[in-house]
Amino acid sequence: MKVILIDDEKKAREVLSYHIREFTENTEIVGSFSNINDASAAISSIDYDLIFLDISMPGGNGFDFIERNNLIDKLIVFVTAHEKYAIDAFKVNAFDYLLKPIDINELKRISTKAQEYLKSDHLTKRRLIQFKAGYQNVILNEDDILYISSQGNYSTVYTVNNESFMISKNLKKIAELYFSSANFIRIHQSHIINLNNVVEFNKNCILMTDKKEIPLSKQGHKKIMERQKQG
């Protein structure tokens, strides 16, 4: 199992690193960072399975890091001296949390739990997407998203449950941040659709499962046809 450590305290990283090397099996540390900015810049180029993440850090906390990098479907273990953060950790779908000072038995338990999880069929589970809509922290299953429509610098996410969430980002930006999965295609300058929720399409529009017709550009039609060829 490949892990990343993120903690602003050098001593805390050294202690956790030592405990991982000495007391867990089949675990390799592939990255160690003192702040979320450096970690965010590097994480996309690192092959990892789990992140041990501190919560309170200068320049942004662990929750900011998860949102910034859309890591809601990743294995995150929060490492904190404050048990009060446990509830917040599980709200963002954290895999587990580890209290400081580190309890070796707890570390072993989490390591074993994570490795068993990685060997299971968890990869067949639906991907989760997290974003902020105003002051609301939203977590959705990928399959529950119908389409995303934009108006200027604002975009609205529509779901199969007749919900809608407005995000203060343009379509290009949210596509990069949240909807880079192969299931999402930008089929018009103002629309991204979820292929899993398409009923039918022609050269001019796409019919979604909520009966909404989404305009389809020539380039969007080409993308759909190419995706069909890929299976």
DRENDO-1510 file (C-alpha; in Angstrom, 1 decimal, always signed):
<recs>
REC; n; res; u; v; w
REC; 1; MET; +0.0; +0.0; +0.0 .
REC; 2; LYS; +1.4; +3.4; -1.0 .
REC; 3; VAL; +0.7; +6.3; +1.3 .
REC; 4; ILE; +1.2; +10.1; +1.4 .
REC; 5; LEU; +1.8; +12.1; +4.6 .
REC; 6; ILE; +0.6; +15.7; +4.9 .
REC; 7; ASP; +1.3; +17.6; +8.2 .
REC; 8; ASP; +2.8; +21.0; +8.8 .
REC; 9; GLU; +4.7; +19.7; +11.8 .
REC; 10; LYS; +8.0; +18.1; +10.8 .
REC; 11; LYS; +8.2; +16.1; +14.0 .
REC; 12; ALA; +4.7; +14.7; +13.5 .
REC; 13; ARG; +5.6; +13.6; +10.0 .
REC; 14; GLU; +8.8; +11.9; +11.3 .
REC; 15; VAL; +7.0; +10.1; +14.1 .
REC; 16; LEU; +4.2; +8.8; +11.8 .
REC; 17; SER; +6.8; +7.8; +9.2 .
REC; 18; TYR; +8.7; +5.9; +11.8 .
REC; 19; HIS; +5.6; +4.1; +13.1 .
REC; 20; ILE; +4.5; +3.2; +9.6 .
REC; 21; ARG; +7.9; +1.7; +8.7 .
REC; 22; GLU; +8.3; -0.2; +12.0 .
REC; 23; PHE; +4.8; -1.4; +12.8 .
REC; 24; THR; +2.9; -1.8; +9.5 .
REC; 25; GLU; +3.3; -4.3; +6.8 .
REC; 26; ASN; +3.4; -3.8; +3.0 .
REC; 27; THR; +3.3; +0.0; +3.3 .
REC; 28; GLU; +5.4; +2.4; +1.4 .
REC; 29; ILE; +5.6; +6.2; +1.9 .
REC; 30; VAL; +5.6; +7.8; -1.5 .
REC; 31; GLY; +5.2; +11.4; -0.5 .
REC; 32; SER; +5.6; +13.7; +2.5 .
REC; 33; PHE; +4.4; +17.4; +2.5 .
REC; 34; SER; +4.3; +20.2; +5.1 .
REC; 35; ASN; +1.4; +22.1; +3.5 .
REC; 36; ILE; -1.6; +21.6; +1.2 .
REC; 37; ASN; -0.3; +23.9; -1.5 .
REC; 38; ASP; +2.8; +21.7; -2.1 .
REC; 39; ALA; +0.7; +18.6; -1.8 .
REC; 40; SER; -1.9; +19.9; -4.3 .
REC; 41; ALA; +0.8; +20.7; -6.8 .
REC; 42; ALA; +2.3; +17.2; -6.7 .
REC; 43; ILE; -0.5; +14.8; -5.9 .
REC; 44; SER; -1.7; +14.2; -9.5 .
REC; 45; SER; +1.7; +12.9; -10.4 .
REC; 46; ILE; +2.0; +10.4; -7.5 .
REC; 47; ASP; +0.7; +6.9; -7.5 .
REC; 48; TYR; -0.8; +6.4; -4.1 .
REC; 49; ASP; -3.5; +4.5; -2.2 .
REC; 50; LEU; -4.1; +6.4; +1.0 .
REC; 51; ILE; -3.4; +9.8; +2.5 .
REC; 52; PHE; -2.6; +10.5; +6.2 .
REC; 53; LEU; -3.9; +14.1; +6.4 .
REC; 54; ASP; -3.5; +16.6; +9.2 .
REC; 55; ILE; -6.5; +18.9; +9.7 .
REC; 56; SER; -5.2; +22.2; +11.2 .
REC; 57; MET; -2.4; +23.6; +9.0 .
REC; 58; PRO; -1.4; +27.1; +8.0 .
REC; 59; GLY; -2.6; +28.2; +4.6 .
REC; 60; GLY; -5.6; +25.9; +4.5 .
REC; 61; ASN; -6.9; +22.9; +6.4 .
REC; 62; GLY; -7.3; +19.2; +5.5 .
REC; 63; PHE; -10.9; +19.8; +4.4 .
REC; 64; ASP; -9.8; +22.5; +2.0 .
REC; 65; PHE; -7.3; +20.1; +0.5 .
REC; 66; ILE; -9.9; +17.4; -0.1 .
REC; 67; GLU; -12.3; +19.9; -1.8 .
REC; 68; ARG; -9.5; +21.6; -3.9 .
REC; 69; ASN; -8.4; +18.3; -5.3 .
REC; 70; ASN; -11.8; +16.5; -5.4 .
REC; 71; LEU; -10.6; +13.6; -3.3 .
REC; 72; ILE; -13.9; +12.6; -1.9 .
REC; 73; ASP; -13.6; +9.1; -3.4 .
REC; 74; LYS; -10.0; +8.6; -2.1 .
REC; 75; LEU; -8.9; +6.9; +1.1 .
REC; 76; ILE; -8.2; +9.7; +3.6 .
REC; 77; VAL; -7.2; +9.1; +7.2 .
REC; 78; PHE; -7.3; +12.3; +9.2 .
REC; 79; VAL; -4.5; +12.6; +11.8 .
REC; 80; THR; -5.4; +15.1; +14.5 .
REC; 81; ALA; -5.0; +15.9; +18.1 .
REC; 82; HIS; -8.6; +16.9; +18.4 .
REC; 83; GLU; -11.3; +14.3; +18.6 .
REC; 84; LYS; -14.0; +16.9; +17.9 .
REC; 85; TYR; -13.0; +16.7; +14.2 .
REC; 86; ALA; -14.0; +13.1; +14.0 .
REC; 87; ILE; -17.6; +14.0; +13.0 .
REC; 88; ASP; -16.5; +16.5; +10.4 .
REC; 89; ALA; -14.1; +13.9; +9.0 .
REC; 90; PHE; -16.9; +11.4; +8.4 .
REC; 91; LYS; -19.0; +14.1; +6.8 .
REC; 92; VAL; -16.5; +14.2; +4.0 .
REC; 93; ASN; -16.4; +10.5; +3.7 .
REC; 94; ALA; -13.1; +10.0; +5.4 .
REC; 95; PHE; -11.9; +6.4; +5.6 .
REC; 96; ASP; -10.8; +6.8; +9.2 .
REC; 97; TYR; -9.1; +9.1; +11.7 .
REC; 98; LEU; -6.1; +8.7; +13.9 .
REC; 99; LEU; -5.6; +10.7; +17.1 .
REC; 100; LYS; -2.3; +12.3; +18.2 .
REC; 101; PRO; -0.2; +11.1; +19.9 .
REC; 102; ILE; -0.2; +8.1; +17.6 .
REC; 103; ASP; -1.5; +4.8; +19.1 .
REC; 104; ILE; +0.4; +2.0; +17.4 .
REC; 105; ASN; -2.5; -0.4; +17.7 .
REC; 106; GLU; -4.8; +2.1; +16.1 .
REC; 107; LEU; -2.3; +2.6; +13.2 .
REC; 108; LYS; -2.1; -1.1; +12.7 .
REC; 109; ARG; -5.9; -1.4; +12.7 .
REC; 110; ILE; -6.2; +1.3; +10.1 .
REC; 111; SER; -3.4; -0.1; +7.9 .
REC; 112; THR; -5.0; -3.6; +8.0 .
REC; 113; LYS; -8.5; -2.2; +7.3 .
REC; 114; ALA; -7.2; -0.1; +4.3 .
REC; 115; GLN; -5.3; -3.0; +2.7 .
REC; 116; GLU; -8.3; -5.3; +3.0 .
REC; 117; TYR; -10.4; -2.6; +1.5 .
REC; 118; LEU; -8.0; -2.2; -1.4 .
REC; 119; LYS; -8.2; -5.9; -2.1 .
REC; 120; SER; -12.0; -5.9; -2.1 .
REC; 121; ASP; -14.4; -5.0; -4.9 .
REC; 122; HIS; -14.6; -1.4; -3.8 .
REC; 123; LEU; -13.6; -0.2; -7.3 .
REC; 124; THR; -17.0; -1.2; -8.6 .
REC; 125; LYS; -18.7; +1.3; -6.3 .
REC; 126; ARG; -20.0; +4.6; -7.7 .
REC; 127; ARG; -17.6; +7.5; -7.7 .
REC; 128; LEU; -18.4; +10.4; -5.4 .
REC; 129; ILE; -18.1; +14.1; -6.4 .
REC; 130; GLN; -17.8; +16.9; -3.8 .
REC; 131; PHE; -18.2; +20.6; -4.4 .
REC; 132; LYS; -19.5; +23.7; -2.7 .
REC; 133; ALA; -22.7; +25.4; -3.7 .
REC; 134; GLY; -22.8; +28.7; -1.8 .
REC; 135; TYR; -22.2; +27.7; +1.9 .
REC; 136; GLN; -23.4; +24.2; +1.3 .
REC; 137; ASN; -20.9; +21.3; +1.1 .
REC; 138; VAL; -22.5; +18.9; -1.5 .
REC; 139; ILE; -21.5; +15.2; -2.0 .
REC; 140; LEU; -23.2; +13.4; -4.9 .
REC; 141; ASN; -22.8; +10.0; -6.5 .
REC; 142; GLU; -21.6; +10.4; -10.1 .
REC; 143; ASP; -24.6; +8.4; -11.4 .
REC; 144; ASP; -27.0; +10.8; -9.7 .
REC; 145; ILE; -25.9; +13.8; -11.8 .
REC; 146; LEU; -27.9; +14.4; -15.0 .
REC; 147; TYR; -26.2; +17.4; -16.5 .
REC; 148; ILE; -24.5; +20.7; -15.7 .
REC; 149; SER; -25.6; +24.0; -17.4 .
REC; 150; SER; -23.8; +27.3; -17.3 .
REC; 151; GLN; -24.7; +31.0; -17.5 .
REC; 152; GLY; -21.6; +33.2; -17.6 .
REC; 153; ASN; -19.5; +32.6; -14.5 .
REC; 154; TYR; -22.1; +30.4; -12.8 .
REC; 155; SER; -23.0; +26.7; -13.4 .
REC; 156; THR; -25.9; +24.6; -12.1 .
REC; 157; VAL; -25.7; +20.9; -11.4 .
REC; 158; TYR; -29.0; +19.0; -12.0 .
REC; 159; THR; -29.6; +15.6; -10.4 .
REC; 160; VAL; -31.9; +12.6; -10.9 .
REC; 161; ASN; -33.6; +13.6; -7.6 .
REC; 162; ASN; -34.9; +16.9; -9.0 .
REC; 163; GLU; -32.3; +18.8; -7.1 .
REC; 164; SER; -30.1; +21.7; -8.4 .
REC; 165; PHE; -27.0; +23.2; -7.0 .
REC; 166; MET; -25.4; +26.5; -8.2 .
REC; 167; ILE; -21.6; +26.8; -8.3 .
REC; 168; SER; -19.9; +30.1; -8.7 .
REC; 169; LYS; -17.5; +28.8; -11.4 .
REC; 170; ASN; -17.7; +28.7; -15.2 .
REC; 171; LEU; -18.2; +25.4; -17.0 .
REC; 172; LYS; -14.6; +25.1; -18.1 .
REC; 173; LYS; -13.4; +25.4; -14.5 .
REC; 174; ILE; -15.8; +23.0; -12.9 .
REC; 175; ALA; -15.2; +20.5; -15.7 .
REC; 176; GLU; -11.5; +20.5; -14.7 .
REC; 177; LEU; -12.2; +20.4; -11.0 .
REC; 178; TYR; -15.1; +18.0; -10.6 .
REC; 179; PHE; -16.3; +16.4; -13.9 .
REC; 180; SER; -13.2; +15.0; -15.6 .
REC; 181; SER; -14.6; +11.4; -15.5 .
REC; 182; ALA; -15.1; +9.7; -18.8 .
REC; 183; ASN; -18.8; +9.6; -18.1 .
REC; 184; PHE; -19.1; +13.4; -18.5 .
REC; 185; ILE; -18.9; +15.1; -21.9 .
REC; 186; ARG; -19.1; +18.8; -22.8 .
REC; 187; ILE; -21.6; +18.7; -25.7 .
REC; 188; HIS; -22.3; +22.4; -26.0 .
REC; 189; GLN; -20.6; +25.6; -24.8 .
REC; 190; SER; -23.2; +25.8; -22.0 .
REC; 191; HIS; -23.7; +22.1; -21.1 .
REC; 192; ILE; -22.0; +19.0; -19.8 .
REC; 193; ILE; -24.0; +15.8; -19.7 .
REC; 194; ASN; -23.6; +12.5; -17.9 .
REC; 195; LEU; -23.6; +9.7; -20.5 .
REC; 196; ASN; -25.1; +7.3; -18.0 .
REC; 197; ASN; -28.3; +9.4; -18.0 .
REC; 198; VAL; -28.9; +9.8; -21.7 .
REC; 199; VAL; -32.0; +8.3; -23.3 .
REC; 200; GLU; -31.4; +9.1; -26.9 .
REC; 201; PHE; -29.8; +11.8; -29.2 .
REC; 202; ASN; -29.8; +13.1; -32.7 .
REC; 203; LYS; -27.7; +15.7; -34.5 .
REC; 204; ASN; -29.3; +18.6; -32.7 .
REC; 205; CYS; -30.1; +17.6; -29.1 .
REC; 206; ILE; -29.8; +15.0; -26.4 .
REC; 207; LEU; -32.8; +13.7; -24.4 .
REC; 208; MET; -32.0; +13.0; -20.7 .
REC; 209; THR; -33.8; +10.7; -18.3 .
REC; 210; ASP; -35.7; +13.7; -16.8 .
REC; 211; LYS; -37.1; +14.4; -20.3 .
REC; 212; LYS; -35.0; +17.5; -20.7 .
REC; 213; GLU; -33.7; +18.2; -24.2 .
REC; 214; ILE; -30.1; +19.5; -24.2 .
REC; 215; PRO; -28.8; +21.3; -27.3 .
REC; 216; LEU; -26.0; +19.4; -29.1 .
REC; 217; SER; -23.3; +21.2; -31.0 .
REC; 218; LYS; -21.5; +19.7; -34.0 .
REC; 219; GLN; -18.4; +19.2; -31.9 .
REC; 220; GLY; -20.6; +17.7; -29.2 .
REC; 221; HIS; -22.2; +15.3; -31.6 .
REC; 222; LYS; -18.7; +14.3; -32.8 .
REC; 223; LYS; -17.7; +13.5; -29.2 .
REC; 224; ILE; -20.7; +11.4; -28.6 .
REC; 225; MET; -20.1; +9.4; -31.8 .
REC; 226; GLU; -16.4; +8.9; -30.9 .
REC; 227; ARG; -17.4; +7.7; -27.4 .
REC; 228; GLN; -19.8; +5.2; -28.9 .
REC; 229; LYS; -17.1; +3.7; -31.1 .
REC; 230; GLN; -14.9; +3.3; -28.0 .
REC; 231; GLY; -17.7; +1.3; -26.4 .
</recs>
